[in-house]
Amino acid sequence: MKLAASMAKTLKENIRDWKVLIMVLVFSPFFVLLMNLYYGSEPTTYNIGIINFDSGNKSTELIRTMENTRGEKDTKIFRLSESTDREQLENQIKDKSIDLGMVIPENYSKKLVMSASDKNSSSVAVELLGSMGNMRYTVAAVLSADIVYKQGIEVARITLPTTITETFLEKKQPLNEFDNYVPGMISLAILMILFTACASIVKENDKRTLVRLKLSRLGAFNFLLGICIVQAVIAVIALVLSYWTALGLGYKPVGEFGPVLVVGIISSFSMVAVSLLVASFLNSVFDVLTIGCFPFFIMMFFSGSMFPLPKINLFTLGGHSFGVTDVLPLTHTASAFNKILNFGGGISDVGFDIAMIGLLSLIYFTVGIILYNRRKLSRA
């Protein structure tokens, strides 16, 4: 009965603050839509500007090969544009209108043909121009260099002693960059309940109703459990909205939504635990929307939800490497969503992530309850 009363109270308070509730529900779908506008309009195509100083047929063959190179679903990998001015090419790279510049030198065809008959002839260099600040340059350079090398090997009739084969672990190759961002974007739906959970806890101090809760004998357990259940419901709604938004924009997951839902529900409890810890240092709902933004952005960026981050390994636990950012529950949430949606994993495949989310939830709950009792309840 006390738990039901706590849940009803928390639910009514969240509905009254409908502006915050709507923000929590639409934040993740909005970012999914935004990332789709930037990266999901069409299959990934790399823009390459070419300056060709050669008049032979081999350079023409090289350009034609690049134009005809196809990716998944018979989509073009390169979009080529010819240029005659190096300065113009460099300016295009600087303003990111092209991802890579290629300069084919004079006598490229002649030197390439000579290499087939004269093994001692000097090699001919194709110059690639790019910017390290453009993440697309690396992929474009690797793909372009591979085509150049293959042409040289074929013309020179060289048989390599070793070959390389690639095996991608994803069961579905991403059609565009948007597909890579979806799991992280969906995890933002879980992170957003940091605001509603924090607000539900802080309101008792803001409205000076902590004394009433203590007199009602509701108890900290029923109070927090009621908040957990309501926030889990809000998280599920936000998660479903984000998932449906991604599907509506053309995203095709490999895994099922069931495991995603399970991970999402467990992760919502971890966010309530973090909210309890944060709420111990806040005095009003205004503090939630101002000071509370700092832990929000810390978790959003350092968990890898928005952008992948290099992992700084500290130690290995049960065959799994443990890094600095693994102290954030959302890190494991984003990792689990990626394994399920892009690798086709199930509950058993994300068992370690679920265990870590549960363990971190317990730690944050324990620390949060101690701090909340000392800083708020004991002073009420």
C-alpha positions as CSV (number, residue, x, y, z in Angstrom):
1,M,0.0,0.0,0.0
2,K,2.8,2.4,0.9
3,L,4.7,1.5,-2.3
4,A,1.5,2.1,-4.4
5,A,1.1,5.5,-2.7
6,S,4.7,6.4,-3.4
7,M,4.4,5.4,-7.1
8,A,1.1,7.4,-7.5
9,K,2.7,10.4,-5.9
10,T,5.8,10.3,-8.1
11,L,3.7,9.7,-11.2
12,K,1.4,12.7,-10.5
13,E,4.4,15.0,-9.9
14,N,6.0,14.0,-13.1
15,I,2.8,14.6,-15.0
16,R,2.4,18.0,-13.4
17,D,5.9,18.9,-14.6
18,W,4.8,18.0,-18.2
19,K,7.4,20.3,-19.8
20,V,10.3,18.4,-18.2
21,L,8.6,15.1,-18.9
22,I,8.2,15.9,-22.6
23,M,11.8,17.0,-22.8
24,V,12.9,13.7,-21.4
25,L,10.7,11.7,-23.8
26,V,11.6,13.5,-27.0
27,F,15.3,14.3,-26.3
28,S,16.7,11.0,-27.6
29,P,14.3,10.8,-30.7
30,F,15.3,14.4,-31.5
31,F,19.0,13.5,-31.6
32,V,18.2,10.3,-33.6
33,L,16.5,12.6,-36.2
34,L,19.3,15.1,-36.0
35,M,22.0,12.5,-36.7
36,N,19.9,11.1,-39.5
37,L,19.8,14.5,-41.2
38,Y,23.6,14.8,-41.0
39,Y,24.7,11.2,-41.7
40,G,21.7,9.1,-42.9
41,S,20.4,10.8,-46.0
42,E,22.2,8.4,-48.3
43,P,24.9,5.7,-48.3
44,T,28.3,6.9,-47.3
45,T,30.2,8.3,-50.3
46,Y,33.6,9.9,-50.1
47,N,34.3,13.0,-52.1
48,I,37.6,13.0,-53.9
49,G,39.2,15.8,-55.9
50,I,41.7,14.6,-58.6
51,I,44.4,16.5,-60.4
52,N,45.7,14.4,-63.3
53,F,48.9,15.5,-64.9
54,D,49.3,12.3,-66.9
55,S,48.1,11.9,-70.5
56,G,48.3,8.1,-70.7
57,N,45.7,5.5,-70.5
58,K,46.7,4.0,-67.1
59,S,45.6,7.1,-65.2
60,T,42.3,7.1,-67.1
61,E,41.9,3.4,-66.1
62,L,42.6,4.3,-62.4
63,I,40.0,7.1,-62.4
64,R,37.5,4.9,-64.1
65,T,38.1,2.1,-61.6
66,M,37.5,4.5,-58.7
67,E,34.3,5.7,-60.4
68,N,33.0,2.2,-60.8
69,T,33.9,1.0,-57.3
70,R,30.8,-0.1,-55.5
71,G,29.8,-0.8,-51.9
72,E,26.9,-2.5,-50.3
73,K,23.7,-2.5,-52.3
74,D,25.6,-1.4,-55.4
75,T,26.2,2.1,-54.1
76,K,29.0,4.3,-55.2
77,I,31.9,4.6,-52.7
78,F,33.6,7.6,-54.4
79,R,32.2,10.8,-55.8
80,L,35.0,12.2,-58.0
81,S,35.6,15.8,-59.2
82,E,38.5,16.9,-61.5
83,S,40.6,19.9,-60.7
84,T,43.6,21.6,-62.4
85,D,44.7,23.9,-59.6
86,R,46.5,22.5,-56.5
87,E,45.6,25.5,-54.4
88,Q,42.0,25.1,-55.2
89,L,42.2,21.4,-54.2
90,E,43.8,22.3,-50.9
91,N,41.1,24.9,-50.2
92,Q,38.4,22.3,-50.8
93,I,40.1,20.0,-48.3
94,K,40.3,22.8,-45.7
95,D,36.6,23.6,-46.0
96,K,35.7,19.9,-46.1
97,S,33.9,20.1,-49.4
98,I,36.1,17.1,-50.4
99,D,37.5,14.4,-48.1
100,L,40.7,13.6,-50.0
101,G,42.7,15.1,-52.9
102,M,44.7,12.9,-55.3
103,V,47.5,14.1,-57.5
104,I,48.5,11.8,-60.4
105,P,52.0,12.8,-61.6
106,E,53.3,13.2,-65.2
107,N,54.4,10.0,-67.0
108,Y,52.4,7.9,-64.5
109,S,51.3,5.5,-67.3
110,K,54.7,5.3,-68.9
111,K,56.5,4.6,-65.6
112,L,53.9,2.1,-64.6
113,V,54.2,0.1,-67.9
114,M,58.0,0.3,-67.6
115,S,57.9,-1.4,-64.2
116,A,56.5,-4.5,-65.9
117,S,59.6,-5.0,-68.1
118,D,62.2,-3.4,-66.0
119,K,62.2,-4.5,-62.3
120,N,64.9,-2.0,-61.4
121,S,62.8,1.0,-62.6
122,S,61.9,3.6,-60.0
123,S,58.4,3.6,-58.6
124,V,55.9,6.3,-59.5
125,A,54.2,8.1,-56.6
126,V,50.6,9.1,-56.4
127,E,50.1,11.9,-53.9
128,L,47.2,11.9,-51.5
129,L,46.2,15.2,-49.8
130,G,44.0,15.3,-46.7
131,S,43.3,16.7,-43.3
132,M,43.8,14.8,-40.0
133,G,40.9,16.8,-38.7
134,N,38.5,15.1,-41.1
135,M,37.6,11.6,-39.8
136,R,36.4,10.6,-43.3
137,Y,39.9,11.2,-44.8
138,T,41.4,8.1,-43.2
139,V,38.8,5.7,-44.7
140,A,38.9,7.5,-48.1
141,A,42.8,7.3,-48.1
142,V,42.8,3.6,-47.3
143,L,40.3,2.7,-50.0
144,S,42.0,4.9,-52.6
145,A,45.5,3.6,-51.8
146,D,44.2,0.1,-52.1
147,I,43.0,0.7,-55.7
148,V,46.3,2.4,-56.6
149,Y,48.3,-0.5,-55.2
150,K,46.2,-3.1,-57.0
151,Q,46.7,-1.4,-60.3
152,G,50.4,-1.3,-59.8
153,I,50.5,-4.9,-58.8
154,E,48.4,-5.9,-61.8
155,V,50.5,-4.0,-64.4
156,A,53.8,-5.1,-62.9
157,R,52.5,-8.7,-62.8
158,I,53.6,-9.1,-59.2
159,T,52.4,-12.1,-57.2
160,L,52.3,-11.2,-53.5
161,P,53.6,-13.9,-51.1
162,T,50.8,-13.2,-48.7
163,T,47.2,-12.0,-49.0
164,I,44.8,-10.4,-46.5
165,T,41.1,-11.2,-46.0
166,E,38.7,-9.1,-44.0
167,T,36.0,-10.4,-41.7
168,F,33.6,-7.9,-40.1
169,L,32.0,-9.0,-36.9
170,E,28.9,-6.9,-37.4
171,K,26.2,-9.1,-39.0
172,K,25.0,-6.1,-41.0
173,Q,27.4,-3.7,-42.6
174,P,26.3,-0.1,-41.9
175,L,24.8,1.5,-45.0
176,N,25.8,5.0,-43.8
177,E,27.4,6.6,-40.7
178,F,23.9,7.1,-39.1
179,D,23.7,3.3,-38.5
180,N,26.8,3.5,-36.3
181,Y,25.3,6.2,-34.1
182,V,21.9,4.7,-33.4
183,P,22.8,2.4,-30.4
184,G,24.4,5.4,-28.6
185,M,21.5,7.7,-29.4
186,I,19.0,5.2,-28.0
187,S,20.9,5.0,-24.8
188,L,20.3,8.8,-24.3
189,A,16.7,7.9,-23.6
190,I,17.9,6.2,-20.5
191,L,20.2,9.0,-19.5
192,M,17.4,11.6,-19.8
193,I,15.5,10.2,-16.7
194,L,18.4,11.7,-14.7
195,F,16.3,14.9,-14.8
196,T,12.9,13.5,-13.8
197,A,14.3,11.2,-11.2
198,C,16.4,14.0,-9.7
199,A,13.4,16.3,-9.7
200,S,11.2,13.7,-7.9
201,I,13.8,13.4,-5.2
202,V,14.7,17.1,-4.9
203,K,11.1,18.3,-4.7
204,E,10.7,16.9,-1.2
205,N,13.4,19.2,0.0
206,D,12.3,22.1,-2.2
207,K,8.7,22.0,-1.0
208,R,9.8,21.1,2.6
209,T,7.8,17.9,2.6
210,L,10.5,15.6,3.9
211,V,9.1,15.9,7.4
212,R,5.7,14.8,6.2
213,L,7.3,11.7,4.5
214,K,9.1,10.9,7.7
215,L,5.9,11.2,9.8
216,S,3.9,9.1,7.3
217,R,6.3,6.2,7.9
218,L,6.6,5.7,4.2
219,G,10.3,4.8,4.6
220,A,13.2,5.4,2.4
221,F,12.9,2.0,0.7
222,N,9.3,2.5,-0.4
223,F,10.0,6.1,-1.4
224,L,13.0,5.2,-3.6
225,L,11.4,2.1,-5.0
226,G,8.3,4.0,-6.0
227,I,10.5,6.5,-7.9
228,C,12.5,3.6,-9.5
229,I,9.4,2.0,-10.9
230,V,7.9,5.2,-12.3
231,Q,11.2,6.2,-13.8
232,A,11.6,2.8,-15.4
233,V,8.2,3.2,-17.0
234,I,9.2,6.7,-18.3
235,A,12.5,5.2,-19.6
236,V,10.7,2.4,-21.4
237,I,8.4,4.9,-23.2
238,A,11.4,7.1,-24.2
239,L,13.3,4.0,-25.3
240,V,10.4,2.8,-27.5
241,L,10.0,6.3,-29.0
242,S,13.7,6.5,-29.9
243,Y,13.7,3.0,-31.3
244,W,10.6,3.6,-33.5
245,T,12.1,6.9,-34.6
246,A,15.3,5.1,-35.8
247,L,13.2,2.4,-37.6
248,G,11.1,5.1,-39.2
249,L,14.3,6.7,-40.6
250,G,15.4,3.5,-42.2
251,Y,17.6,1.9,-39.5
252,K,17.5,-1.9,-39.7
253,P,18.8,-3.6,-36.5
254,V,20.2,-7.1,-36.5
255,G,19.2,-8.0,-32.9
256,E,15.7,-8.2,-31.3
257,F,14.2,-5.4,-29.3
258,G,13.5,-7.6,-26.3
259,P,17.1,-7.7,-25.0
260,V,17.3,-3.9,-25.6
261,L,14.2,-3.5,-23.4
262,V,15.7,-5.6,-20.6
263,V,19.0,-3.7,-20.6
264,G,17.0,-0.4,-20.7
265,I,14.9,-1.3,-17.7
266,I,18.0,-2.3,-15.6
267,S,19.8,0.8,-16.8
268,S,17.0,3.0,-15.6
269,F,17.6,1.8,-12.1
270,S,21.2,2.8,-12.4
271,M,20.1,6.3,-13.5
272,V,17.9,6.6,-10.4
273,A,20.9,5.6,-8.3
274,V,23.0,8.3,-9.9
275,S,20.1,10.8,-9.5
276,L,20.0,10.0,-5.8
277,L,23.7,10.8,-5.5
278,V,23.3,14.0,-7.5
279,A,20.2,15.1,-5.6
280,S,22.0,14.9,-2.3
281,F,23.9,18.1,-3.4
282,L,20.9,19.9,-4.9
283,N,18.3,22.0,-3.0
284,S,15.7,22.9,-5.7
285,V,14.3,21.9,-9.0
286,F,16.0,24.9,-10.5
287,D,19.3,23.4,-9.4
288,V,18.4,20.2,-11.2
289,L,18.1,22.0,-14.5
290,T,21.3,24.0,-14.0
291,I,23.8,22.2,-11.8
292,G,22.3,18.9,-12.8
293,C,23.4,19.5,-16.4
294,F,27.1,18.9,-15.5
295,P,26.8,15.2,-14.5
296,F,24.4,14.8,-17.5
297,F,26.9,16.0,-20.0
298,I,29.8,14.1,-18.3
299,M,27.8,10.9,-18.7
300,M,26.7,11.7,-22.2
301,F,30.1,12.4,-23.6
302,F,32.4,10.1,-21.6
303,S,30.1,7.0,-21.8
304,G,30.6,6.9,-25.6
305,S,26.9,7.4,-26.2
306,M,27.4,10.5,-28.5
307,F,30.9,9.7,-29.9
308,P,33.2,6.7,-29.6
309,L,36.1,7.3,-27.2
310,P,39.4,5.5,-26.9
311,K,39.4,3.1,-24.0
312,I,42.0,3.7,-21.3
313,N,42.4,0.2,-19.7
314,L,43.1,-0.1,-16.0
315,F,42.9,-3.8,-15.4
316,T,41.2,-7.0,-16.7
317,L,38.2,-8.5,-14.9
318,G,36.9,-11.9,-15.9
319,G,38.5,-11.7,-19.3
320,H,36.9,-8.2,-19.8
321,S,39.1,-5.1,-19.9
322,F,38.0,-2.4,-17.4
323,G,38.7,1.2,-18.3
324,V,38.3,4.6,-16.7
325,T,34.8,5.3,-18.3
326,D,33.5,1.9,-17.1
327,V,32.6,3.5,-13.8
328,L,29.7,5.1,-15.6
329,P,26.7,2.7,-16.0
330,L,25.7,4.3,-19.3
331,T,29.0,3.1,-20.8
332,H,27.8,-0.5,-20.4
333,T,24.3,0.4,-21.6
334,A,25.7,1.9,-24.9
335,S,28.0,-1.1,-25.3
336,A,25.1,-3.6,-24.7
337,F,22.9,-1.8,-27.2
338,N,25.6,-1.9,-29.8
339,K,26.2,-5.6,-29.3
340,I,22.5,-6.3,-29.6
341,L,21.5,-4.0,-32.5
342,N,24.7,-4.2,-34.7
343,F,26.2,-7.6,-33.7
344,G,22.9,-9.5,-33.2
345,G,23.7,-10.5,-29.7
346,G,21.2,-11.7,-27.1
347,I,20.9,-11.6,-23.3
348,S,23.8,-14.0,-22.8
349,D,26.1,-11.9,-25.0
350,V,25.6,-8.8,-22.9
351,G,25.7,-10.7,-19.5
352,F,28.9,-8.9,-18.4
353,D,27.4,-5.5,-19.3
354,I,24.2,-6.3,-17.4
355,A,26.2,-7.5,-14.4
356,M,28.3,-4.3,-14.4
357,I,25.2,-2.1,-14.6
358,G,23.7,-4.0,-11.6
359,L,26.9,-3.7,-9.6
360,L,27.4,0.0,-10.3
361,S,23.7,0.6,-9.5
362,L,24.2,-1.0,-6.1
363,I,27.3,1.0,-5.4
364,Y,25.7,4.3,-6.4
365,F,22.5,3.5,-4.5
366,T,24.5,2.7,-1.4
367,V,26.6,5.9,-1.6
368,G,23.5,7.9,-2.6
369,I,21.4,6.7,0.4
370,I,24.3,7.5,2.8
371,L,24.7,11.0,1.4
372,Y,21.0,11.7,1.2
373,N,20.4,10.6,4.8
374,R,23.2,12.8,6.1
375,R,22.6,15.8,3.9
376,K,18.8,15.9,3.7
377,L,16.8,13.4,5.8
378,S,18.7,14.0,9.0
379,R,18.2,17.7,8.7
380,A,14.5,17.6,7.9
